Amino acid sequence: PILLNYLDANSLGFWYIFATIAELLMLLDFGFQSTVMRNTTYVLSGANKIMREGLSDIPQIGQVKLDLLNSLIKASRKFYLIISLIGIVIGIILVIPYLIIILEKNNTGTATSSIIIAWLVFLSGCLLDLFFGYQNAILSGVGRIKESNKSLTLSRLVYLVLSSILLYLGFGLIGLGISKLVSAITHRCINL
């Protein structure tokens, strides 16, 4: 209801486009987060190696092979960096021209620069969430699901409160983009 009260029809339409594209970008994860979570738990249980299929023997439960855990974290970070870079390419090369076409075709009267700025700020927040997705998986893999969910809930609360304030103050789509970015940064800081 807040969006309906503070955004005009054109801005609301663009917000729906932003939100839809953001959800599509999150699909770049390909379910890798659950794989990282499972493998983290496996390594912490004492696995000597991670196999493509099946399980390797666990010589002594509880003896963590730190080099394997470190390799898992590095590989996860690299994977999420790559999909975030793909997200940047999609968000800039494909989405910005799409937004410009919509603005030109519909002659919405909305300033192109404000829509593009709002999209770029919002995209930054989405890509931060995407890149640091490996942290949630690792937290869950080490059994800190409660902490992971708390940080996610708090960051969403920050988004809700800040976006409400910025919409009330007249920031429109840019305010929603700023809220998403601050929310993503909050989530990252809590997970440290």
Contact map, one row per residue, 1 for C-alpha under 8 A:
111110000000000000000000000000000000000000000000000000000000000000000000000000000000000000000000000000000000000000000000000000000000000000000000000000000000000000000000000000000000000000000000
111111000000000000000000000000000000000000000000000000000000000000000000000000000000000000000000000000000000000000000000000000000000000000000000000000000000000000010000000000000000000000000000
111111100001000000000000000000000000000000000000000000000000000000000000000000000000000000000000000000000000000000000000000000000000000000000000000000000000000000000010000000000000000000000000
111111110001000000000000000000000000000000000000000000000000000000000000000000000000000000000000000000000000000000000000000000000000000000000000000000000000000000000000000000000000000000000000
111111100000000000000000000000000000000000000000000000000000000000000000000000000000000000000000000000000000000000000000000000000000000000000000000000000000000000000000000000000000000000000000
011111110000000000000000000000000000000000000000000000000000000000000000000000000000000000000000000000000000000000000000000000000000000000000000000000000000000000000011010100000000000000000000
001111111111000000000000000000000000000000000000000000000000000000000000000000000000000000000000000000000000000000000000000000000000000000000000000000000000000000000010000110000000000000000000
000101111111000000000000000000000000000000000000000000000000000000000000000000000000000000000000000000000000000000000000000000000000000000000000000000000000000000000000000000000000000000000000
000000111111100000000000000000000000000000000000000000000000000000000000000000000000000000000000000000000000000000000000000000000000000000000000000000000000000000000000000000000000000000000000
000000111111110000000000000000000000000000000000000000000000000000000000000000000000000000000000000000000001010000000000000000000000000000000000000000000000000000000000000000000000000000000000
000000111111111000000000000000000000000000000000000000000000000000000000000000000000000000000000000000000000010000000000000000000000000000000000000000000000000000000000000110000000000000000000
001100111111111100000000000000000000000000000000000000000000000000000000000000000000000000000000000000000000000000000000000000000000000000000000000000000000000000000000000000000000000000000000
000000001111111110000000000000000000000000000000000000000000000000000000000000000000000000000000000000000000000000000000000000000000000000000000000000000000000000000000000000000000000000000000
000000000111111111000000000000000000000000000000000000000000000000000000000000000000000000000000000000000000000000100000000000000000000000000000000000000000000000000000000000000000000000000000
000000000011111111100000000000000000000000000000000000000000000000000000000000000000000000000000000000000000000000000000000000000000000000000000000000000000000000000000000010000000000000000000
000000000001111111110000000000000000000000000000000000000000000000000000000000000000000000000000000000000000000000000000000000000000000000000000000000000000000000000000000000000000000000000000
000000000000111111111000000000000000000000000000000000000000000000000000000000000000000000000000000000000000000000000000000000000000000000000000000000000000000000000000000000000000000000000000
000000000000011111111100000000000000000000000000000000000000000000000000000000000000000000000000000000000000000000000010010000000000000000000000000000000000000000000000000000000000000000000000
000000000000001111111110000000000000000000000000000000000000000000000000000000000000000000000000000000000000000000000000000000000000000000000000000000000000000000000000000000000000000000000000
000000000000000111111111000000000000000000000000000000000000000000000000000000000000000000000000000000000000000000000000000000000000000000000000000000000000000000000000000000000000000000000000
000000000000000011111111100000000000000000000000000000000000000000000000000000000000000000000000000000000000000000000000000000000000000000000000000000000000000000000000000000000000000000000000
000000000000000001111111110000000000000000000000000000000000000000000000000000000000000000000000000000000000000000000000001001000000000000000000000000000000000000000000000000000000000000000000
000000000000000000111111111000000000000000000000000000000000000000000000000000000000000000000000000000000000000000000000000000000000000000000000000000000000000000000000000000000000000000000000
000000000000000000011111111100000000000000000000000000000000000000000000000000000000000000000000000000000000000000000000000000000000000000000000000000000000000000000000000000000000000000000000
000000000000000000001111111100000000000000000000000000000000000000000000000000000000001000000000000000000000000000000000000000000000000000000000000000000000000000000000000000000000000000000000
000000000000000000000111111110000000000000000000000000000000000000000000000000000000000000000000000000000000000000000000000000000100000000000000000000000000000000000000000000000000000000000000
000000000000000000000011111111100000000000000000000000000000000000000000000000000000000000000000000000000000000000000000000000000000000000000000000000000000000000000000000000000000000000000000
000000000000000000000001111111000000000000000000000000000000000000000000000000000010001000000000000000000000000000000000000000000000000000000000000000000000000000000000000000000000000000000000
000000000000000000000000011111111000000000000000000000000000000000000000000000010010000000000000000000000000000000000000000000000100000000000000000000000000000000000000000000000000000000000000
000000000000000000000000001111110000000000000000000000000000000000000000000000000000000000000000000000000000000000000000000000000000000000000000000000000000000000000000000000000000000000000000
000000000000000000000000001011111110000000000000000000000000000000000000000000000000000000000000000000000000000000000000000000000000000000000000000000000000000000000000000000000000000000000000
000000000000000000000000000011111111000000000000000000000000000000000000000000000000000000000000000000000000000000000000000000000000000000000000000000000000000000000000000000000000000000000000
000000000000000000000000000010111111100000000000000000000000000000000000000000000000000000000000000000000000000000000000000000000000110110000000000000000000000000000000000000000000000000000000
000000000000000000000000000000111111110000000000000000000000000000000000000000000000000000000000000000000000000000000000000000000000000010000000000000000000000000000000000000000000000000000000
000000000000000000000000000000111111111000000000000000000000000000000000000000000000000000000000000000000000000000000000000000000000000000000000000000000000000000000000000000000000000000000000
000000000000000000000000000000011111111100000000000000000000000000000001000100000000000000000000000000000000000000000000000000000000010011001000000000000000000000000000000000000000000000000000
000000000000000000000000000000001111111110000000000000000000000000000000000000000000000000000000000000000000000000000000000000000000000011111100000000000000000000000000000000000000000000000000
000000000000000000000000000000000111111111000000000000000000000000000000000000000000000000000000000000000000000000000000000000000000000000001000000000000000000000000000000000000000000000000000
000000000000000000000000000000000011111111100000010000000000000000000001000000000000000000000000000000000000000000000000000000000000000000001000000000000000000000000000000000000000000000000000
000000000000000000000000000000000001111111110000000000000000000000001001000000000000000000000000000000000000000000000000000000000000000001001100000000000000000000000000000000000000000000000000
000000000000000000000000000000000000111111111000000000000000000000000000000000000000000000000000000000000000000000000000000000000000000000001110000000000000000000000000000000000000000000000000
000000000000000000000000000000000000011111111110000000000000000000000000000000000000000000000000000000000000000000000000000000000000000000000000000000000000000000000000000000000000000000000000
000000000000000000000000000000000000001111111111110000000000000110011000000000000000000000000000000000000000000000000000000000000000000000000000000000000000000000000000000000000000000000000000
000000000000000000000000000000000000000111111110000000000000011110001000000000000000000000000000000000000000000000000000000000000000000000000100000000000000000000000000000000000000000000000000
000000000000000000000000000000000000000011111110000000000100111100000000000000000000000000000000000000000000000000000000000000000000000000000000000000000000000000000000000000000000000000000000
000000000000000000000000000000000000000001111111000000000111111110000000000000000000000000000000000000000000000000000000000000000000000000000000000000000000000000000000000000000000000000000000
000000000000000000000000000000000000000001111111110000011110000110000000000000000000000000000000000000000000000000000000000000000000000000000000000000000000000000000000000000000000000000000000
000000000000000000000000000000000000000000100111110000011110000010010000000000000000000000000000000000000000000000000000000000000000000000000000000000000000000000000000000000000000000000000000
000000000000000000000000000000000000000000100011111000010000000000010000000000000000000000000000000000000000000000000000000000000000000000000000000000000000000000000000000000000000000000000000
000000000000000000000000000000000000001000100011111100110000000000000000000000000000000000000000000000000000000000000000000000000000000000000000000000000000000000000000000000000000000000000000
000000000000000000000000000000000000000000000000111111110000000000000000000000000000000000000000000000000000000000000000000000000000000000000000000000000000000000000000000000000000000000000000
000000000000000000000000000000000000000000000000011111000000000000000000000000000000000000000000000000000000000000000000000000000000000000000000000000000000000000000000000000000000000000000000
000000000000000000000000000000000000000000000000001111100000000000000000000000000000000000000000000000000000000000000000000000000000000000000000000000000000000000000000000000000000000000000000
000000000000000000000000000000000000000000000000001111110000000000000000000000000000000000000000000000000000000000000000000000000000000000000000000000000000000000000000000000000000000000000000
000000000000000000000000000000000000000000000000011011111000000000000000000000000000000000000000000000000000000000000000000000000000000000000000000000000000000000000000000000000000000000000000
000000000000000000000000000000000000000000000011111001111100000000000000000000000000000000000000000000000000000000000000000000000000000000000000000000000000000000000000000000000000000000000000
000000000000000000000000000000000000000000000011000000111110000000000000000000000000000000000000000000000000000000000000000000000000000000000000000000000000000000000000000000000000000000000000
000000000000000000000000000000000000000000001111000000011111100000000000000000000000000000000000000000000000000000000000000000000000000000000000000000000000000000000000000000000000000000000000
000000000000000000000000000000000000000000000111000000001111100000000000000000000000000000000000000000000000000000000000000000000000000000000000000000000000000000000000000000000000000000000000
000000000000000000000000000000000000000000000100000000000111111000000000000000000000000000000000000000000000000000000000000000000000000000000000000000000000000000000000000000000000000000000000
000000000000000000000000000000000000000000001100000000000111111000000000000000000000000000000000000000000000000000000000000000000000000000000000000000000000000000000000000000000000000000000000
000000000000000000000000000000000000000000011100000000000001111100000000000000000000000000000000000000000000000000000000000000000000000000000000000000000000000000000000000000000000000000000000
000000000000000000000000000000000000000000011100000000000001111110000000000000000000000000000000000000000000000000000000000000000000000000000000000000000000000000000000000000000000000000000000
000000000000000000000000000000000000000000111110000000000000011111001000000000000000000000000000000000000000000000000000000000000000000000000000000000000000000000000000000000000000000000000000
000000000000000000000000000000000000000000110111000000000000001111111000000000000000000000000000000000000000000000000000000000000000000000000000000000000000000000000000000000000000000000000000
000000000000000000000000000000000000000000000000000000000000000111111100000000000000000000000000000000000000000000000000000000000000000000000000000000000000000000000000000000000000000000000000
000000000000000000000000000000000000000000000000000000000000000011111110000000000000000000000000000000000000000000000000000000000000000000000000000000000000000000000000000000000000000000000000
000000000000000000000000000000000000000000100001100000000000000011111111000000000000000000000000000000000000000000000000000000000000000000000000000000000000000000000000000000000000000000000000
000000000000000000000000000000000000000100110000000000000000000111111111100000000000000000000000000000000000000000000000000000000000000000000000000000000000000000000000000000000000000000000000
000000000000000000000000000000000000000000000000000000000000000001111111110000000000000000000000000000000000000000000000000000000000000000000000000000000000000000000000000000000000000000000000
000000000000000000000000000000000000000000000000000000000000000000111111111000000000000000000000000000000000000000000000000000000000000000000000000000000000000000000000000000000000000000000000
000000000000000000000000000000000001001100000000000000000000000000011111111100000000000000000000000000000000000000000000000000000000000000000000000000000000000000000000000000000000000000000000
000000000000000000000000000000000000000000000000000000000000000000001111111110000000000000000000000000000000000000000000000000000000010001000000000000000000000000000000000000000000000000000000
000000000000000000000000000000000000000000000000000000000000000000000111111111000000000000000000000000000000000000000000000000000000000000000000000000000000000000000000000000000000000000000000
000000000000000000000000000000000000000000000000000000000000000000000011111111100000000000000000000000000000000000000000000000000000000000000000000000000000000000000000000000000000000000000000
000000000000000000000000000000000001000000000000000000000000000000000001111111110000000000000000000000000000000000000000000000000000010000000000000000000000000000000000000000000000000000000000
000000000000000000000000000000000000000000000000000000000000000000000000111111111000000000000000000000000000000000000000000000000011010000000000000000000000000000000000000000000000000000000000
000000000000000000000000000000000000000000000000000000000000000000000000011111111100000000000000000000000000000000000000000000000000000000000000000000000000000000000000000000000000000000000000
000000000000000000000000000000000000000000000000000000000000000000000000001111111110000000000000000000000000000000000000000000000000000000000000000000000000000000000000000000000000000000000000
000000000000000000000000000010000000000000000000000000000000000000000000000111111111000000000000000000000000000000000000000000000111110000000000000000000000000000000000000000000000000000000000
000000000000000000000000000000000000000000000000000000000000000000000000000011111111100000000000000000000000000000000000000000000010000000000000000000000000000000000000000000000000000000000000
000000000000000000000000000000000000000000000000000000000000000000000000000001111111110000000000000000000000000000000000000000000000000000000000000000000000000000000000000000000000000000000000
000000000000000000000000000110000000000000000000000000000000000000000000000000111111111000000000000000000000000000000000000000000110000000000000000000000000000000000000000000000000000000000000
000000000000000000000000000000000000000000000000000000000000000000000000000000011111111100000000000000000000000000000000000000110110000000000000000000000000000000000000000000000000000000000000
000000000000000000000000000000000000000000000000000000000000000000000000000000001111111110000000000000000000000000000000000000000000000000000000000000000000000000000000000000000000000000000000
000000000000000000000000000000000000000000000000000000000000000000000000000000000111111111000000000000000000000000000000000000000000000000000000000000000000000000000000000000000000000000000000
000000000000000000000000100100000000000000000000000000000000000000000000000000000011111111100000000000000000000000000000000000100000000000000000000000000000000000000000000000000000000000000000
000000000000000000000000000000000000000000000000000000000000000000000000000000000001111111110000000000000000000000000000001000100000000000000000000000000000000000000000000000000000000000000000
000000000000000000000000000000000000000000000000000000000000000000000000000000000000111111111100000000000000000000000000000000000000000000000000000000000000000000000000000000000000000000000000
000000000000000000000000000000000000000000000000000000000000000000000000000000000000011111111110000000000000000000000000000000000000000000000000000000000000000000000000000000000000000000000000
000000000000000000000000000000000000000000000000000000000000000000000000000000000000001111111111000000000000000000000000001000000000000000000000000000000000000000000000000000000000000000000000
000000000000000000000000000000000000000000000000000000000000000000000000000000000000000111111111100000000000000000000000000000000000000000000000000000000000000000000000000000000000000000000000
000000000000000000000000000000000000000000000000000000000000000000000000000000000000000011111111100000000000000000000000000000000000000000000000000000000000000000000000000000000000000000000000
000000000000000000000000000000000000000000000000000000000000000000000000000000000000000011111111110000000000000000000000000000000000000000000000000000000000000000000000000000000000000000000000
000000000000000000000000000000000000000000000000000000000000000000000000000000000000000001111111111000000000000000000000000000000000000000000000000000000000000000000000000000000000000000000000
000000000000000000000000000000000000000000000000000000000000000000000000000000000000000000111111111100000000000000010000000000000000000000000000000000000000000000000000000000000000000000000000
000000000000000000000000000000000000000000000000000000000000000000000000000000000000000000011111111110000000000000000000000000000000000000000000000000000000000000000000000000000000000000000000
000000000000000000000000000000000000000000000000000000000000000000000000000000000000000000000111111111000000000000000000000000000000000000000000000000000000000000000000000000000000000000000000
000000000000000000000000000000000000000000000000000000000000000000000000000000000000000000000011111111100000000000110000000000000000000000000000000000000000000000000000000000000000000000000000
000000000000000000000000000000000000000000000000000000000000000000000000000000000000000000000001111111110000000100000000000000000000000000000000000000000000000000000000000000000000000000000000
000000000000000000000000000000000000000000000000000000000000000000000000000000000000000000000000111111111000000000000000000000000000000000000000000000000000000000000000000000000000000000000000
000000000000000000000000000000000000000000000000000000000000000000000000000000000000000000000000011111111100000000000000000000000000000000000000000000000000000000000000000000000000000000000000
000000000000000000000000000000000000000000000000000000000000000000000000000000000000000000000000001111111111010100000000000000000000000000000000000000000000000000000000000000000000000000000000
000000000000000000000000000000000000000000000000000000000000000000000000000000000000000000000000000111111111000000000000000000000000000000000000000000000000000000000000000000000000000000000000
000000000000000000000000000000000000000000000000000000000000000000000000000000000000000000000000000011111110000000000000000000000000000000000000000000000000000000000000000000000000000000000000
000000000000000000000000000000000000000000000000000000000000000000000000000000000000000000000000000001111111000000000000000000000000000000000000000000000000000000000000000000000000000000000000
000000000000000000000000000000000000000000000000000000000000000000000000000000000000000000000000000000111111110000000000000000000000000000000000000000000000000000000000000000000000000000000000
000000000100000000000000000000000000000000000000000000000000000000000000000000000000000000000000000000110111110000000000000000000000000000000000000000000000000000000000000000000000000000000000
000000000000000000000000000000000000000000000000000000000000000000000000000000000000000000000000000000000011111000000000000000000000000000000000000000000000000000000000000000000000000000000000
000000000110000000000000000000000000000000000000000000000000000000000000000000000000000000000000000000100011111101100000000000000000000000000000000000000000000000000000000000000000000000000000
000000000000000000000000000000000000000000000000000000000000000000000000000000000000000000000000000000000000111111100000000000000000000000000000000000000000000000000000000000000000000000000000
000000000000000000000000000000000000000000000000000000000000000000000000000000000000000000000000000100100000011111110000000000000000000000000000000000000000000000000000000000000000000000000000
000000000000000000000000000000000000000000000000000000000000000000000000000000000000000000000000000000000000001111111000000000000000000000000000000000000000000000000000000000000000000000000000
000000000000000000000000000000000000000000000000000000000000000000000000000000000000000000000000000000000000011111111100000000000000000000000000000000000000000000000000000001000000000000000000
000000000000010000000000000000000000000000000000000000000000000000000000000000000000000000000000001000000000011111111110000000000000000000000000000000000000000000000000000011000000000000000000
000000000000000000000000000000000000000000000000000000000000000000000000000000000000000000000001001000000000000111111111000000000000000000000000000000000000000000000000000000000000000000000000
000000000000000000000000000000000000000000000000000000000000000000000000000000000000000000000000000000000000000011111111100000000000000000000000000000000000000000000000000001000000000000000000
000000000000000000000000000000000000000000000000000000000000000000000000000000000000000000000000000000000000000001111111110000000000000000000000000000000000000000000000000011111100000000000000
000000000000000001000000000000000000000000000000000000000000000000000000000000000000000000000000000000000000000000111111111000000000000000000000000000000000000000000000000001001000000000000000
000000000000000000000000000000000000000000000000000000000000000000000000000000000000000000000000000000000000000000011111111100000000000000000000000000000000000000000000000000001000000000000000
000000000000000000000000000000000000000000000000000000000000000000000000000000000000000000000000000000000000000000001111111110000000000000000000000000000000000000000000000001001101100000000000
000000000000000001000000000000000000000000000000000000000000000000000000000000000000000000000000000000000000000000000111111111000000000000000000000000000000000000000000000001011101100000000000
000000000000000000000100000000000000000000000000000000000000000000000000000000000000000100100000000000000000000000000011111111100000000000000000000000000000000000000000000000001000000000000000
000000000000000000000000000000000000000000000000000000000000000000000000000000000000000000000000000000000000000000000001111111110000000000000000000000000000000000000000000000000000100000000000
000000000000000000000000000000000000000000000000000000000000000000000000000000000000000000000000000000000000000000000000111111111000000000000000000000000000000000000000000000001001111110000000
000000000000000000000100000000000000000000000000000000000000000000000000000000000000000000000000000000000000000000000000011111111100000000000000000000000000000000000000000000000001100100000000
000000000000000000000000000000000000000000000000000000000000000000000000000000000001001100000000000000000000000000000000001111111110000000000000000000000000000000000000000000000000000000000000
000000000000000000000000000000000000000000000000000000000000000000000000000000000001000000000000000000000000000000000000000111111111000000000000000000000000000000000000000000000000100110000000
000000000000000000000000000000000000000000000000000000000000000000000000000000000000000000000000000000000000000000000000000011111111100000000000000000000000000000000000000000000000000100010000
000000000000000000000000010010000000000000000000000000000000000000000000000000010011000000000000000000000000000000000000000001111111100000000000000000000000000000000000000000000000000000000000
000000000000000000000000000000000000000000000000000000000000000000000000000010011011000000000000000000000000000000000000000000111111110000000000000000000000000000000000000000000000000000000000
000000000000000000000000000000000000000000000000000000000000000000000000000010010000000000000000000000000000000000000000000000011111111100000000000000000000000000000000000000000000000000010000
000000000000000000000000000000001000000000000000000000000000000000000000000000010000000000000000000000000000000000000000000000001111111110000000000000000000000000000000000000000000000000000000
000000000000000000000000000000001001000000000000000000000000000000000000100110010000000000000000000000000000000000000000000000000011111111000000000000000000000000000000000000000000000000000000
000000000000000000000000000000000000000000000000000000000000000000000000000000000000000000000000000000000000000000000000000000000001111111100000000000000000000000000000000000000000000000000010
000000000000000000000000000000001000000000000000000000000000000000000000000000000000000000000000000000000000000000000000000000000001111111110000000100000000000000000000000000000000000000000010
000000000000000000000000000000001101100000000000000000000000000000000000000000000000000000000000000000000000000000000000000000000000111111111000000000000000000000000000000000000000000000000000
000000000000000000000000000000000001100100000000000000000000000000000000100000000000000000000000000000000000000000000000000000000000011111111100000000000000000000000000000000000000000000000000
000000000000000000000000000000000000100000000000000000000000000000000000000000000000000000000000000000000000000000000000000000000000001111111111101100000000000000000000000000000000000000000000
000000000000000000000000000000000000100000000000000000000000000000000000000000000000000000000000000000000000000000000000000000000000000111111111100100000000000000000000000000000000000000000000
000000000000000000000000000000000001111110000000000000000000000000000000000000000000000000000000000000000000000000000000000000000000000011111111100000000000000000000000000000000000000000000000
000000000000000000000000000000000000100110010000000000000000000000000000000000000000000000000000000000000000000000000000000000000000000001111111000000000000000000000000000000000000000000000000
000000000000000000000000000000000000000010000000000000000000000000000000000000000000000000000000000000000000000000000000000000000000000000111111100000000000000000000000000000000000000000000000
000000000000000000000000000000000000000000000000000000000000000000000000000000000000000000000000000000000000000000000000000000000000000000111111111100000000000000000000000000000000000000000000
000000000000000000000000000000000000000000000000000000000000000000000000000000000000000000000000000000000000000000000000000000000000000000111011111110000000000000000000000000000000000000000000
000000000000000000000000000000000000000000000000000000000000000000000000000000000000000000000000000000000000000000000000000000000000000000000001111111000000000000000000000000000000000000000000
000000000000000000000000000000000000000000000000000000000000000000000000000000000000000000000000000000000000000000000000000000000000000000100001111111100000000000000000000000000000000000000000
000000000000000000000000000000000000000000000000000000000000000000000000000000000000000000000000000000000000000000000000000000000000000100110001111111110000000000000000000000000000000000000010
000000000000000000000000000000000000000000000000000000000000000000000000000000000000000000000000000000000000000000000000000000000000000000000000111111111000000000000000000000000000000000000000
000000000000000000000000000000000000000000000000000000000000000000000000000000000000000000000000000000000000000000000000000000000000000000000000011111111100000000000000000000000000000000000000
000000000000000000000000000000000000000000000000000000000000000000000000000000000000000000000000000000000000000000000000000000000000000000000000001111111110000000000000000000000000000000100110
000000000000000000000000000000000000000000000000000000000000000000000000000000000000000000000000000000000000000000000000000000000000000000000000000111111111000000000000000000000000000000100000
000000000000000000000000000000000000000000000000000000000000000000000000000000000000000000000000000000000000000000000000000000000000000000000000000011111111100000000000000000000000000000000000
000000000000000000000000000000000000000000000000000000000000000000000000000000000000000000000000000000000000000000000000000000000000000000000000000001111111110000000000000000000000000000100000
000000000000000000000000000000000000000000000000000000000000000000000000000000000000000000000000000000000000000000000000000000000000000000000000000000111111111000000000000000000000001101100000
000000000000000000000000000000000000000000000000000000000000000000000000000000000000000000000000000000000000000000000000000000000000000000000000000000011111111100000000000000000000001000000000
000000000000000000000000000000000000000000000000000000000000000000000000000000000000000000000000000000000000000000000000000000000000000000000000000000001111111110000000000000000000000000000000
000000000000000000000000000000000000000000000000000000000000000000000000000000000000000000000000000000000000000000000000000000000000000000000000000000000111111111000000000000000010011001000000
000000000000000000000000000000000000000000000000000000000000000000000000000000000000000000000000000000000000000000000000000000000000000000000000000000000011111111100000000000000011011000000000
000000000000000000000000000000000000000000000000000000000000000000000000000000000000000000000000000000000000000000000000000000000000000000000000000000000001111111110000000000000010000000000000
000000000000000000000000000000000000000000000000000000000000000000000000000000000000000000000000000000000000000000000000000000000000000000000000000000000000111111111000000000000000000000000000
000000000000000000000000000000000000000000000000000000000000000000000000000000000000000000000000000000000000000000000000000000000000000000000000000000000000011111111100000000000010000000000000
000000000000000000000000000000000000000000000000000000000000000000000000000000000000000000000000000000000000000000000000000000000000000000000000000000000000001111111110000000110110000000000000
010000000000000000000000000000000000000000000000000000000000000000000000000000000000000000000000000000000000000000000000000000000000000000000000000000000000000111111111000000000000000000000000
000000000000000000000000000000000000000000000000000000000000000000000000000000000000000000000000000000000000000000000000000000000000000000000000000000000000000011111111100000000000000000000000
000000000000000000000000000000000000000000000000000000000000000000000000000000000000000000000000000000000000000000000000000000000000000000000000000000000000000001111111111100110000000000000000
001001100000000000000000000000000000000000000000000000000000000000000000000000000000000000000000000000000000000000000000000000000000000000000000000000000000000000111111111100110000000000000000
000001000000000000000000000000000000000000000000000000000000000000000000000000000000000000000000000000000000000000000000000000000000000000000000000000000000000000011111111000000000000000000000
000000000000000000000000000000000000000000000000000000000000000000000000000000000000000000000000000000000000000000000000000000000000000000000000000000000000000000001111111000000000000000000000
000001000000000000000000000000000000000000000000000000000000000000000000000000000000000000000000000000000000000000000000000000000000000000000000000000000000000000000111111100100000000000000000
000000000000000000000000000000000000000000000000000000000000000000000000000000000000000000000000000000000000000000000000000000000000000000000000000000000000000000000111111111110000000000000000
000001100010000000000000000000000000000000000000000000000000000000000000000000000000000000000000000000000000000000000000000000000000000000000000000000000000000000000110011111110000000000000000
000000100010001000000000000000000000000000000000000000000000000000000000000000000000000000000000000000000000000000100100000000000000000000000000000000000000000000000000001111111000000000000000
000000000000000000000000000000000000000000000000000000000000000000000000000000000000000000000000000000000000000001101110110000000000000000000000000000000000000000000000001111111100000000000000
000000000000000000000000000000000000000000000000000000000000000000000000000000000000000000000000000000000000000000000100000000000000000000000000000000000000000000100110011111111110000000000000
000000000000000000000000000000000000000000000000000000000000000000000000000000000000000000000000000000000000000000000100010000000000000000000000000000000000000000100110001111111111000000000000
000000000000000000000000000000000000000000000000000000000000000000000000000000000000000000000000000000000000000000000111111010000000000000000000000000000000000000000000000011111111100000000000
000000000000000000000000000000000000000000000000000000000000000000000000000000000000000000000000000000000000000000000100110000000000000000000000000000000000000000100000000001111111110000000000
000000000000000000000000000000000000000000000000000000000000000000000000000000000000000000000000000000000000000000000000000000000000000000000000000000000000011101100000000000111111111000000000
000000000000000000000000000000000000000000000000000000000000000000000000000000000000000000000000000000000000000000000000110011000000000000000000000000000000001000000000000000011111111100000000
000000000000000000000000000000000000000000000000000000000000000000000000000000000000000000000000000000000000000000000000110111010000000000000000000000000000000000000000000000001111111110000000
000000000000000000000000000000000000000000000000000000000000000000000000000000000000000000000000000000000000000000000000000010000000000000000000000000000000011000000000000000000111111111000000
000000000000000000000000000000000000000000000000000000000000000000000000000000000000000000000000000000000000000000000000000010000000000000000000000000000011011000000000000000000011111111100000
000000000000000000000000000000000000000000000000000000000000000000000000000000000000000000000000000000000000000000000000000011011000000000000000000000000010000000000000000000000001111111110000
000000000000000000000000000000000000000000000000000000000000000000000000000000000000000000000000000000000000000000000000000010010000000000000000000000000000000000000000000000000000111111111000
000000000000000000000000000000000000000000000000000000000000000000000000000000000000000000000000000000000000000000000000000000000000000000000000000000000010010000000000000000000000011111111100
000000000000000000000000000000000000000000000000000000000000000000000000000000000000000000000000000000000000000000000000000000000000000000000000000000110110000000000000000000000000001111111110
000000000000000000000000000000000000000000000000000000000000000000000000000000000000000000000000000000000000000000000000000000001001000000000000000000000000000000000000000000000000000111111111
000000000000000000000000000000000000000000000000000000000000000000000000000000000000000000000000000000000000000000000000000000000000000000000000000000000000000000000000000000000000000011111111
000000000000000000000000000000000000000000000000000000000000000000000000000000000000000000000000000000000000000000000000000000000000000000000000000000100000000000000000000000000000000001111111
000000000000000000000000000000000000000000000000000000000000000000000000000000000000000000000000000000000000000000000000000000000000001100000000000100100000000000000000000000000000000000111111
000000000000000000000000000000000000000000000000000000000000000000000000000000000000000000000000000000000000000000000000000000000000000000000000000000000000000000000000000000000000000000011111
